[in-house]
Amino acid sequence: MTTDIIEFADMAIPLADGTRLSARVWMPVDADQNPVPAILEYLPYRKRDGTAERDALTHPYFAARGYACLRVDIRGNGESEGIMTDEYTPQELSDACEVIAWIAAQDWCSGNVGMMGISWGGFNGLQVAALQPDALKAVITLCSTADRFADDIHYKGGCLLNENLGWAATMLSFSSRPPDPDLVGEKWRDMWFNRLNADTHLAEIWLEHQSRDEYWKHGSVCEDYSAIKAAVLAVGGWGDAYKNTVPALVENLSAPVKGIIGPWVHKYPHFAAPEPRIGFLQEALRWWDRWLKDIDTGVEDDPDLRLYLMDSVPPKSWYHTREGRWVDQRRPKIETFILGDDGLAKGAYKFAKIIDSPQDCGAMSGEYCAIWLGPEMPGDQRGDDALSVCFDSDPLENSVDIVGASKVSLTIRSKQPTGNIAVRLCDIHPNGASTRITYGVLNLTHRDGSENPVSMPVDTPITIDLNLDHIAYRLPKGHRLRVAISNSYWPLIWPSPHADPLVLEGGNLMLPLLNEGDKTADNFASPASAEPQKTETLRDSTHVRRQEINRATGEVKLIIKDDFGKIKDLSHGLITAEIAREIWAIHPDDPLSARGETHWTQELWRDNWHIRTETKSAMYSDAEKFYLTATVIAFENEKQVFENTMTKTIKRQNL
């Protein structure tokens, strides 16, 4: 049963320090007379244009079923006043608690509040829940993390992710845009210049913290899972970077918790790719009805963890559909394989193999966090396999269902005190094609933890353990399982300063397999959504991802150009356009040749009002330091009105 709803384009939420936050709100038309629970989504991504199409598919659905839904811009973004200085700051979380208290006190609210969000909104939903605001009863978190250092876009296994620069460039561009004068009036220009003058190259902040210090512990809910009292529904995708959070939350939260992981990239699963999509909004409504309205919807009887077991497919950089089935995973059984001269086997072996990968090994790694619906997924691994040390099993006599986090133990001898290692688990098809099943990377100085990295002893055998990302994947009969090991993985991670080879002297793989007792858990409804936002496409989106090799110098470049198109919102006339460009360059023989460059263009139009910002950033390094630059240039009606360049030199620390 649904009800008529009303929408507010710009509801003001006052904070104690005088800052006005802006919310787009949907609620039943009679909520003032019949108060309803509220659902908050709290993001920096601009409700007016950035997430408007997505929001229109989602929030009106809940509102029509008896909820007040608020899409609030974090301070310093969209039409919200103030300045944003970093992600997940104490100020951001404190503001969220104020917002929740304000919502709960409104005449149209019953006093119960839930938080829902993907990525940034999934992160801060968990972080706010750990602060235990009185009115917050439930959270739905998607594509998020419990550990900001180990499992975000900055570092992985202690290795510096190139996404650290890439996402900083994205936020530099996003934050350079003004509010919409149609909502804030004449003060739009003052608000814009306040933002431009405060715009920060966040990569500088993140790169100042190269170990798991207090900066990263703040907002990492794994520091104290017991602090979360709200009921948590956690959702993720195998095509996303944040595969490990859902199992971690299900295993560690003492509050009511359930988990779902599908085949998707970094998107809401009612419109995500690859298909099959699910009725996410119906699942979310069951969650809200139980924990915000105290209706018995059966969610507590759902399996703790529902996983999509993907079938083997030929490797491609993009899939529209992944065949497979849903399973209810309880506890996997572990099968151990030994690394030896003859590949993966069951007996003990002793050997010495040289790991000496060129710096461009990893060219088919795909995007760290596939998000833009372009050709971003890992392609055929044969090229990277050829640059790695590989251990293959015999052809499988029966299919094998890998479900969980595989673990690799390796005995390594190093000639340098620093170094990286990457391990990929691959499905080798009968025709030789190689599909990446899962992977992990490790900065060897972080082998005993990331709080206090320790240099590798030179020319001394050291045994290290490396957990690969969670996955659910069926390896068919007749295929082979491959462990591929390299000491570089570009352009996913920044290279170690030294190119010296490692010596591998032994190892094993612990493979988690689906228990025969685990059952099919496919009870999802078909996708549903509210009516789409009415828009007009003025320029189609295009996505380019290509590799270039300079035959004269040997330099290898990955060139990415994502034109997100030009869109007019027919409800209020605002036209938006954006283009992102990235270049990742390296010479196969020289780790110190690595460099990353980005360039974003943002444009906004309405009638005779036209704003454009150009933001550029770059990073390179020598053996001792990182060098970063970033520039923001702003134009008003094609006249340049602002320019600022930021530079920073940061010492490498066990990196």
C-alpha positions as CSV (number, residue, x, y, z in Angstrom):
1,M,0.0,0.0,0.0
2,T,1.4,3.4,-1.0
3,T,0.5,7.0,-0.1
4,D,0.9,10.3,-1.9
5,I,4.1,12.2,-1.2
6,I,5.4,15.7,-1.2
7,E,9.0,16.8,-2.1
8,F,11.0,19.7,-0.8
9,A,13.9,20.7,-3.0
10,D,15.8,22.7,-0.3
11,M,14.8,22.1,3.3
12,A,17.0,24.0,5.8
13,I,18.6,22.1,8.7
14,P,20.3,24.5,11.2
15,L,23.3,23.5,13.1
16,A,24.4,24.8,16.5
17,D,27.3,26.8,15.1
18,G,24.9,28.7,12.7
19,T,25.7,26.7,9.6
20,R,22.7,25.8,7.4
21,L,22.7,22.4,5.8
22,S,20.5,21.8,2.8
23,A,18.3,18.7,2.3
24,R,16.2,17.3,-0.5
25,V,13.2,15.7,1.3
26,W,10.4,13.4,0.3
27,M,7.6,12.4,2.8
28,P,3.9,11.4,2.9
29,V,1.7,14.4,2.4
30,D,0.0,13.8,5.8
31,A,3.2,13.3,7.8
32,D,2.6,16.4,9.8
33,Q,-0.6,14.8,11.1
34,N,0.7,11.2,11.1
35,P,4.4,11.2,11.9
36,V,6.6,8.6,10.2
37,P,10.2,7.3,10.7
38,A,12.9,9.0,8.8
39,I,15.7,7.7,6.5
40,L,18.9,9.9,6.2
41,E,21.4,9.7,3.3
42,Y,24.3,12.1,4.1
43,L,26.8,12.8,1.3
44,P,29.1,15.4,-0.2
45,Y,28.1,14.5,-3.8
46,R,25.5,17.3,-4.4
47,K,21.8,16.4,-4.2
48,R,20.9,19.0,-6.8
49,D,22.8,17.4,-9.6
50,G,25.4,14.9,-8.5
51,T,23.1,12.1,-7.2
52,A,19.8,13.5,-8.3
53,E,18.9,10.8,-10.8
54,R,19.9,8.1,-8.3
55,D,18.0,9.7,-5.4
56,A,14.8,10.0,-7.5
57,L,14.8,6.2,-8.1
58,T,15.3,5.4,-4.4
59,H,13.9,7.9,-1.8
60,P,10.4,8.5,-3.2
61,Y,9.9,4.7,-3.1
62,F,10.3,4.7,0.7
63,A,8.4,7.9,1.1
64,A,5.4,6.4,-0.6
65,R,5.5,3.6,1.9
66,G,5.5,5.7,5.0
67,Y,8.9,7.3,5.5
68,A,10.4,10.7,5.5
69,C,13.5,10.5,3.3
70,L,16.2,13.2,3.6
71,R,19.2,13.5,1.2
72,V,21.5,15.9,3.0
73,D,24.6,17.5,1.6
74,I,27.5,17.5,4.0
75,R,28.7,21.0,4.9
76,G,30.6,22.8,2.1
77,N,28.9,20.8,-0.6
78,G,25.9,21.5,-2.9
79,E,23.7,24.1,-1.2
80,S,25.0,23.4,2.3
81,E,27.0,26.2,3.9
82,G,30.5,25.9,5.5
83,I,33.7,24.2,4.4
84,M,34.6,20.5,4.1
85,T,38.3,19.8,5.0
86,D,38.6,16.0,4.6
87,E,36.5,12.9,4.6
88,Y,34.8,11.5,7.8
89,T,36.1,14.3,10.0
90,P,34.9,14.7,13.6
91,Q,33.0,17.7,12.3
92,E,31.2,15.7,9.7
93,L,30.2,13.0,12.1
94,S,29.2,15.6,14.8
95,D,27.0,17.4,12.2
96,A,25.4,14.1,11.3
97,C,24.4,13.5,15.0
98,E,22.9,17.0,15.1
99,V,21.0,16.3,11.9
100,I,19.6,13.1,13.3
101,A,18.5,14.8,16.5
102,W,16.9,17.6,14.5
103,I,15.0,15.1,12.3
104,A,13.8,13.1,15.3
105,A,12.4,16.4,16.9
106,Q,10.3,17.4,13.8
107,D,6.5,17.1,14.0
108,W,6.5,14.9,10.9
109,C,8.9,12.3,12.4
110,S,8.0,9.5,14.8
111,G,11.4,9.8,16.5
112,N,13.0,6.8,14.8
113,V,15.7,7.4,12.2
114,G,17.7,5.1,9.9
115,M,20.8,5.9,7.9
116,M,21.4,4.5,4.4
117,G,24.2,5.1,2.0
118,I,26.7,3.7,-0.5
119,S,30.5,4.4,-0.5
120,W,30.9,7.7,1.5
121,G,27.4,7.4,2.8
122,G,28.0,3.7,3.7
123,F,31.1,4.7,5.6
124,N,29.6,7.5,7.6
125,G,26.5,5.5,8.4
126,L,28.6,3.0,10.3
127,Q,30.7,5.7,11.9
128,V,27.7,7.6,13.1
129,A,26.1,4.4,14.4
130,A,29.3,3.9,16.5
131,L,28.6,7.3,18.1
132,Q,25.2,6.0,19.2
133,P,22.9,8.9,18.6
134,D,19.6,8.2,20.5
135,A,17.3,8.2,17.5
136,L,19.4,6.1,15.1
137,K,17.9,2.6,15.2
138,A,19.1,1.0,11.9
139,V,21.6,1.4,9.2
140,I,21.9,0.1,5.6
141,T,25.5,0.3,4.4
142,L,26.6,-0.5,0.9
143,C,30.1,-0.7,-0.6
144,S,31.7,0.6,2.6
145,T,34.6,-0.3,5.0
146,A,35.1,-1.1,8.6
147,D,38.9,-0.3,8.4
148,R,39.9,3.0,6.7
149,F,43.6,2.1,6.4
150,A,43.4,-1.6,5.3
151,D,40.3,-1.5,3.2
152,D,39.7,1.8,1.5
153,I,41.0,3.7,-1.5
154,H,44.3,4.8,0.1
155,Y,46.3,1.7,1.0
156,K,45.9,-2.0,0.6
157,G,48.1,-4.5,2.4
158,G,50.2,-1.4,3.3
159,C,50.8,-0.7,-0.4
160,L,50.0,2.8,-1.7
161,L,47.0,2.6,-4.0
162,N,47.1,4.8,-7.1
163,E,43.4,5.5,-6.3
164,N,44.8,7.6,-3.5
165,L,45.7,10.2,-6.1
166,G,42.8,9.4,-8.4
167,W,40.1,9.9,-5.7
168,A,41.8,13.0,-4.3
169,A,41.6,14.4,-7.9
170,T,38.0,13.5,-8.1
171,M,37.2,15.3,-4.8
172,L,39.3,18.3,-5.8
173,S,37.0,18.6,-8.8
174,F,33.8,17.9,-7.1
175,S,34.5,20.5,-4.4
176,S,35.3,23.2,-6.9
177,R,31.7,23.6,-7.9
178,P,29.3,26.3,-6.7
179,P,25.9,25.9,-5.1
180,D,22.9,26.4,-7.4
181,P,21.8,30.1,-7.3
182,D,18.2,28.9,-8.0
183,L,18.2,27.6,-4.4
184,V,20.6,29.8,-2.4
185,G,20.1,33.2,-4.2
186,E,22.7,35.9,-4.4
187,K,25.1,34.4,-1.8
188,W,26.0,31.6,-4.3
189,R,29.2,33.5,-5.4
190,D,30.5,34.1,-1.9
191,M,29.8,30.4,-1.0
192,W,31.7,29.4,-4.2
193,F,34.8,31.5,-3.5
194,N,34.9,30.3,0.1
195,R,35.0,26.7,-1.3
196,L,37.6,27.5,-3.9
197,N,39.9,29.2,-1.4
198,A,39.6,26.2,0.9
199,D,39.7,23.5,-1.7
200,T,42.3,20.9,-0.6
201,H,44.3,18.4,-2.4
202,L,43.4,15.5,-0.1
203,A,46.1,13.2,-1.4
204,E,48.6,15.4,0.6
205,I,46.7,14.6,3.8
206,W,46.3,10.9,3.1
207,L,49.9,10.5,2.0
208,E,51.2,12.1,5.2
209,H,49.9,9.0,7.0
210,Q,51.7,5.9,5.5
211,S,51.0,3.6,8.4
212,R,47.9,2.7,10.4
213,D,48.1,5.6,12.9
214,E,45.4,7.5,14.9
215,Y,44.3,9.3,11.7
216,W,43.1,6.1,10.2
217,K,41.8,4.6,13.4
218,H,39.4,7.5,13.6
219,G,36.3,6.3,11.8
220,S,37.4,2.7,11.5
221,V,34.6,0.9,13.3
222,C,36.7,-2.3,13.5
223,E,38.4,-0.5,16.4
224,D,35.3,-1.3,18.5
225,Y,32.6,-3.2,16.8
226,S,30.6,-3.4,20.0
227,A,30.0,0.4,19.8
228,I,27.5,-0.2,17.0
229,K,24.0,-0.8,18.6
230,A,21.8,-0.1,15.5
231,A,20.7,-3.0,13.3
232,V,22.9,-3.2,10.3
233,L,22.2,-4.5,6.8
234,A,25.5,-4.7,4.9
235,V,25.5,-5.0,1.1
236,G,28.5,-5.4,-1.3
237,G,29.5,-6.6,-4.8
238,W,32.2,-8.9,-6.1
239,G,33.0,-6.3,-8.8
240,D,33.6,-3.6,-6.1
241,A,36.8,-2.8,-4.1
242,Y,34.9,-3.3,-0.8
243,K,34.4,-7.0,-0.9
244,N,35.7,-7.8,2.6
245,T,33.5,-5.5,4.8
246,V,30.2,-7.4,4.6
247,P,31.8,-10.7,6.0
248,A,33.7,-8.7,8.6
249,L,30.5,-7.0,9.9
250,V,28.5,-10.2,9.9
251,E,31.2,-11.9,11.8
252,N,32.0,-9.2,14.4
253,L,28.9,-7.1,15.1
254,S,26.9,-8.0,18.2
255,A,24.0,-5.8,17.0
256,P,21.5,-7.4,14.6
257,V,23.2,-7.8,11.3
258,K,22.7,-9.4,7.9
259,G,24.8,-9.4,4.7
260,I,24.3,-9.6,1.0
261,I,27.0,-9.7,-1.7
262,G,26.1,-9.9,-5.4
263,P,28.1,-9.7,-8.6
264,W,27.9,-5.9,-8.8
265,V,30.3,-3.1,-9.1
266,H,30.1,0.0,-6.9
267,K,26.4,0.7,-7.4
268,Y,23.0,0.2,-5.7
269,P,21.9,-3.3,-6.6
270,H,18.5,-2.3,-8.0
271,F,20.3,-0.7,-11.0
272,A,23.8,-2.1,-10.7
273,A,25.9,-4.1,-13.2
274,P,26.6,-6.8,-13.9
275,E,23.2,-8.4,-13.6
276,P,21.3,-10.1,-12.1
277,R,20.0,-7.2,-10.1
278,I,17.8,-7.7,-7.1
279,G,14.8,-6.0,-5.5
280,F,17.1,-4.0,-3.2
281,L,14.4,-1.5,-2.3
282,Q,12.1,-4.3,-1.2
283,E,14.9,-5.8,1.0
284,A,15.6,-2.3,2.4
285,L,11.9,-1.8,3.2
286,R,11.8,-5.0,5.1
287,W,14.8,-3.8,7.1
288,W,13.3,-0.4,7.8
289,D,9.8,-1.8,8.7
290,R,11.3,-4.2,11.2
291,W,13.7,-1.8,13.0
292,L,12.0,1.6,12.5
293,K,8.3,0.5,12.7
294,D,8.6,-2.7,14.8
295,I,6.8,-4.8,12.1
296,D,7.7,-8.5,12.0
297,T,9.0,-8.8,8.4
298,G,11.0,-11.9,8.8
299,V,14.4,-10.3,8.3
300,E,15.8,-11.9,11.5
301,D,15.1,-15.3,9.9
302,D,17.1,-14.5,6.8
303,P,20.5,-16.2,6.3
304,D,23.3,-14.2,8.0
305,L,25.2,-14.0,4.7
306,R,23.7,-14.4,1.2
307,L,26.4,-14.6,-1.5
308,Y,26.2,-14.8,-5.3
309,L,28.3,-17.7,-6.4
310,M,29.6,-16.7,-9.9
311,D,30.1,-19.2,-12.6
312,S,33.3,-19.3,-14.6
313,V,33.3,-17.0,-17.6
314,P,35.9,-16.0,-20.2
315,P,37.9,-12.9,-19.0
316,K,36.6,-9.6,-20.2
317,S,37.0,-6.0,-19.0
318,W,33.2,-5.6,-18.7
319,Y,30.3,-7.9,-18.1
320,H,26.6,-7.1,-18.5
321,T,25.6,-10.3,-16.8
322,R,27.3,-12.9,-14.6
323,E,25.7,-16.3,-14.5
324,G,25.6,-18.1,-11.1
325,R,23.4,-18.8,-8.1
326,W,22.7,-17.4,-4.6
327,V,24.1,-19.5,-1.7
328,D,23.8,-19.3,2.1
329,Q,27.4,-19.6,3.4
330,R,28.0,-20.5,7.0
331,R,31.5,-21.8,7.5
332,P,33.7,-22.9,4.6
333,K,35.9,-26.0,4.6
334,I,39.6,-25.4,3.9
335,E,41.7,-27.2,1.3
336,T,45.5,-26.7,1.3
337,F,47.7,-26.7,-1.8
338,I,51.5,-26.6,-1.7
339,L,53.5,-24.5,-4.1
340,G,56.2,-26.6,-5.8
341,D,58.3,-27.0,-8.9
342,D,55.4,-28.9,-10.6
343,G,52.7,-26.4,-9.7
344,L,50.0,-26.7,-7.0
345,A,50.0,-30.1,-5.3
346,K,49.4,-31.8,-2.0
347,G,53.0,-32.8,-1.1
348,A,55.8,-30.8,0.4
349,Y,58.4,-29.2,-1.9
350,K,61.5,-27.2,-1.6
351,F,62.6,-24.9,-4.4
352,A,63.9,-21.4,-5.2
353,K,62.2,-19.2,-7.8
354,I,63.1,-15.7,-8.8
355,I,60.3,-13.1,-8.7
356,D,61.5,-10.3,-11.0
357,S,58.5,-8.7,-12.6
358,P,58.7,-5.7,-15.0
359,Q,57.2,-2.6,-13.5
360,D,54.2,-2.7,-15.9
361,C,53.1,-6.1,-14.6
362,G,49.4,-5.6,-13.6
363,A,48.3,-3.9,-16.8
364,M,45.1,-6.1,-16.8
365,S,44.3,-5.5,-13.1
366,G,41.4,-3.3,-14.0
367,E,40.2,-0.3,-12.0
368,Y,40.7,-0.7,-8.2
369,C,37.1,0.5,-7.6
370,A,34.9,-0.1,-10.6
371,I,32.4,2.7,-10.5
372,W,31.7,4.5,-13.7
373,L,30.2,1.6,-15.7
374,G,33.1,1.7,-18.2
375,P,35.5,-1.1,-19.3
376,E,37.1,-1.2,-15.8
377,M,37.1,-4.8,-14.7
378,P,40.2,-7.2,-14.9
379,G,40.7,-8.6,-18.4
380,D,42.6,-11.6,-19.6
381,Q,45.4,-12.2,-17.2
382,R,47.7,-14.1,-19.6
383,G,49.9,-11.0,-20.2
384,D,50.4,-10.4,-16.5
385,D,50.8,-14.2,-15.8
386,A,53.7,-14.2,-18.3
387,L,55.5,-11.6,-16.1
388,S,54.8,-13.5,-12.9
389,V,55.9,-16.7,-11.2
390,C,52.9,-19.1,-11.6
391,F,51.9,-22.3,-10.0
392,D,49.1,-24.3,-11.7
393,S,47.0,-27.2,-10.5
394,D,46.2,-30.2,-12.6
395,P,42.9,-30.0,-14.5
396,L,40.1,-30.3,-12.0
397,E,38.3,-33.7,-11.9
398,N,35.3,-32.0,-10.4
399,S,34.0,-28.4,-10.1
400,V,35.2,-26.5,-7.0
401,D,33.2,-23.7,-5.3
402,I,35.5,-21.1,-3.8
403,V,33.7,-19.1,-1.1
404,G,35.5,-16.9,1.3
405,A,39.0,-15.4,1.7
406,S,41.8,-17.5,0.4
407,K,45.1,-17.2,2.3
408,V,48.6,-17.6,0.9
409,S,51.8,-18.2,3.0
410,L,55.1,-17.5,1.3
411,T,58.7,-17.8,2.3
412,I,60.7,-15.0,0.7
413,R,64.2,-13.8,0.6
414,S,64.8,-10.1,-0.2
415,K,67.8,-8.1,-1.3
416,Q,66.2,-4.8,-0.1
417,P,64.6,-3.6,3.1
418,T,61.4,-2.6,1.2
419,G,59.3,-4.3,-1.5
420,N,55.8,-5.2,-2.6
421,I,54.3,-8.5,-3.6
422,A,51.0,-9.2,-5.4
423,V,49.3,-12.6,-5.5
424,R,46.5,-13.4,-7.9
425,L,44.3,-16.5,-7.9
426,C,43.3,-17.3,-11.5
427,D,40.9,-19.6,-13.4
428,I,42.8,-21.1,-16.3
429,H,40.4,-22.1,-19.1
430,P,41.1,-25.1,-21.4
431,N,42.1,-22.7,-24.2
432,G,44.6,-21.0,-21.9
433,A,42.6,-17.8,-21.1
434,S,43.2,-16.6,-17.5
435,T,40.3,-15.0,-15.4
436,R,41.3,-13.3,-12.2
437,I,39.2,-14.8,-9.4
438,T,40.6,-12.7,-6.5
439,Y,43.9,-11.1,-5.4
440,G,45.9,-9.5,-2.6
441,V,48.9,-7.2,-2.3
442,L,51.3,-6.7,0.5
443,N,54.0,-4.1,1.4
444,L,56.6,-6.5,2.9
445,T,57.4,-4.0,5.6
446,H,53.8,-4.4,6.8
447,R,54.1,-8.2,7.0
448,D,53.6,-8.1,10.8
449,G,51.0,-5.3,10.8
450,S,50.5,-1.8,9.6
451,E,50.8,0.2,12.8
452,N,54.6,-0.2,13.1
453,P,56.1,-1.3,9.8
454,V,59.5,-3.1,10.0
455,S,62.1,-3.3,7.2
456,M,62.7,-6.6,5.6
457,P,65.9,-8.3,6.8
458,V,68.2,-8.5,3.8
459,D,69.0,-11.9,2.3
460,T,67.2,-13.8,5.1
461,P,64.2,-16.1,4.5
462,I,61.0,-14.6,6.0
463,T,57.6,-16.3,5.9
464,I,54.7,-13.9,5.2
465,D,51.0,-14.5,5.2
466,L,48.7,-12.7,2.8
467,N,44.9,-12.8,2.8
468,L,43.2,-12.5,-0.6
469,D,39.9,-10.7,-1.0
470,H,36.7,-12.5,-0.3
471,I,35.0,-14.1,-3.4
472,A,32.4,-16.6,-4.4
473,Y,33.4,-18.3,-7.6
474,R,32.8,-21.7,-9.2
475,L,35.9,-23.2,-10.9
476,P,34.6,-25.8,-13.4
477,K,35.7,-29.4,-14.0
478,G,38.6,-29.4,-16.5
479,H,39.9,-26.0,-15.6
480,R,43.1,-25.3,-13.7
481,L,43.7,-23.2,-10.6
482,R,46.7,-20.8,-10.8
483,V,48.5,-18.8,-8.2
484,A,50.4,-16.0,-9.9
485,I,53.0,-14.0,-7.9
486,S,54.7,-10.7,-8.9
487,N,56.7,-8.0,-7.1
488,S,55.0,-5.2,-9.0
489,Y,51.3,-4.5,-9.8
490,W,51.0,-1.3,-11.8
491,P,48.9,0.8,-12.2
492,L,47.0,-0.5,-9.2
493,I,49.7,0.2,-6.6
494,W,52.7,2.6,-6.5
495,P,56.0,0.7,-7.0
496,S,58.6,0.1,-4.4
497,P,61.7,2.3,-5.0
498,H,63.9,-0.7,-5.7
499,A,63.5,-3.1,-8.6
500,D,65.6,-5.9,-7.1
501,P,64.1,-9.4,-7.5
502,L,62.8,-11.5,-4.6
503,V,63.5,-15.2,-4.1
504,L,60.6,-17.4,-3.4
505,E,61.6,-20.5,-1.4
506,G,58.3,-22.1,-0.6
507,G,54.6,-21.5,0.1
508,N,51.1,-22.8,0.3
509,L,47.5,-21.8,-0.5
510,M,44.6,-22.3,1.8
511,L,41.4,-22.4,-0.3
512,P,38.0,-21.9,1.3
513,L,35.4,-24.1,-0.3
514,L,31.6,-24.1,-0.1
515,N,30.2,-26.7,2.4
516,E,27.9,-29.2,0.8
517,G,25.3,-28.4,3.5
518,D,25.1,-24.7,2.5
519,K,21.9,-24.1,0.6
520,T,20.6,-21.9,-2.2
521,A,19.4,-18.6,-0.9
522,D,17.7,-17.0,-3.9
523,N,14.6,-15.4,-2.5
524,F,15.0,-11.9,-3.8
525,A,12.2,-10.0,-5.6
526,S,12.7,-8.4,-9.0
527,P,14.2,-4.8,-9.0
528,A,11.8,-2.0,-8.3
529,S,12.2,1.7,-8.1
530,A,10.4,5.1,-8.2
531,E,9.9,7.1,-11.3
532,P,13.2,8.3,-12.9
533,Q,14.2,12.0,-12.7
534,K,13.1,13.8,-15.9
535,T,16.3,14.7,-17.8
536,E,17.4,15.5,-21.4
537,T,20.8,14.2,-22.7
538,L,22.6,16.9,-24.6
539,R,25.8,14.9,-25.0
540,D,26.2,11.2,-24.7
541,S,28.7,9.7,-22.3
542,T,31.8,7.9,-23.6
543,H,34.4,5.8,-21.9
544,V,38.0,5.3,-23.2
545,R,40.6,3.1,-21.6
546,R,43.7,2.3,-23.7
547,Q,47.4,1.4,-23.3
548,E,50.1,3.1,-25.2
549,I,53.7,2.0,-25.6
550,N,56.4,4.4,-26.7
551,R,58.6,2.1,-28.9
552,A,61.5,4.7,-28.8
553,T,61.7,5.0,-25.0
554,G,59.9,1.9,-23.7
555,E,57.5,3.9,-21.5
556,V,54.1,2.4,-21.0
557,K,51.0,4.5,-20.5
558,L,47.4,3.8,-19.4
559,I,45.2,6.5,-20.7
560,I,41.6,6.9,-19.3
561,K,39.0,9.4,-20.5
562,D,35.5,9.3,-19.0
563,D,33.1,11.8,-20.6
564,F,30.0,11.6,-18.4
565,G,28.0,13.5,-20.9
566,K,25.9,16.7,-20.7
567,I,22.6,16.5,-19.0
568,K,19.7,18.9,-18.5
569,D,17.4,18.4,-15.5
570,L,14.0,19.2,-16.8
571,S,12.5,19.9,-13.4
572,H,14.7,22.9,-12.7
573,G,16.7,23.6,-15.9
574,L,20.2,23.1,-14.5
575,I,22.6,21.7,-17.1
576,T,25.7,19.7,-16.0
577,A,28.7,18.2,-17.8
578,E,31.9,16.6,-16.6
579,I,34.9,14.9,-18.1
580,A,37.7,13.0,-16.2
581,R,41.1,12.2,-17.7
582,E,43.9,10.1,-16.1
583,I,47.3,9.1,-17.3
584,W,49.4,6.4,-15.5
585,A,52.9,6.1,-17.0
586,I,55.9,3.9,-16.1
587,H,59.0,2.3,-17.7
588,P,59.1,-1.4,-17.2
589,D,62.7,-1.2,-16.0
590,D,62.5,1.7,-13.6
591,P,60.1,2.0,-10.6
592,L,61.2,5.6,-10.1
593,S,59.7,6.5,-13.6
594,A,56.2,6.1,-12.2
595,R,53.9,9.1,-12.5
596,G,50.2,9.8,-12.4
597,E,48.4,12.8,-13.9
598,T,44.7,13.8,-13.7
599,H,42.5,16.5,-15.3
600,W,38.8,17.1,-14.6
601,T,36.4,19.5,-16.2
602,Q,33.2,20.5,-14.5
603,E,30.5,22.7,-16.1
604,L,27.2,24.1,-15.0
605,W,24.7,26.2,-17.0
606,R,21.4,27.9,-16.7
607,D,20.2,30.6,-19.0
608,N,23.1,33.2,-19.2
609,W,24.9,31.7,-16.2
610,H,27.9,29.4,-17.0
611,I,30.5,28.0,-14.6
612,R,33.5,25.9,-15.5
613,T,36.3,24.6,-13.4
614,E,39.4,22.8,-14.5
615,T,41.4,20.8,-11.9
616,K,44.7,19.1,-12.5
617,S,46.9,17.0,-10.2
618,A,50.1,14.9,-10.6
619,M,52.4,12.8,-8.5
620,Y,55.8,11.3,-9.0
621,S,58.6,10.1,-6.7
622,D,62.2,9.4,-6.2
623,A,63.7,6.8,-3.8
624,E,63.2,9.2,-0.8
625,K,60.2,11.4,-1.4
626,F,56.8,11.8,-3.1
627,Y,56.1,15.0,-5.1
628,L,52.5,16.2,-5.5
629,T,51.0,19.2,-7.4
630,A,47.4,20.3,-7.9
631,T,45.8,23.3,-9.6
632,V,42.3,24.6,-9.5
633,I,41.1,27.1,-12.2
634,A,37.6,28.6,-12.2
635,F,35.7,30.4,-15.0
636,E,32.5,32.5,-14.8
637,N,30.9,33.0,-18.2
638,E,34.2,32.0,-19.8
639,K,36.2,34.6,-17.8
640,Q,38.8,33.2,-15.5
641,V,38.0,34.3,-12.0
642,F,40.2,32.1,-9.8
643,E,43.5,30.0,-9.9
644,N,45.4,28.2,-7.1
645,T,48.3,25.8,-7.3
646,M,49.3,23.5,-4.4
647,T,52.6,21.7,-4.1
648,K,53.8,19.2,-1.5
649,T,56.8,17.0,-0.9
650,I,56.4,14.1,1.4
651,K,59.0,11.7,2.7
652,R,58.6,8.0,1.9
653,Q,58.2,5.8,5.0
654,N,58.7,2.1,4.4
655,L,56.8,2.6,1.2
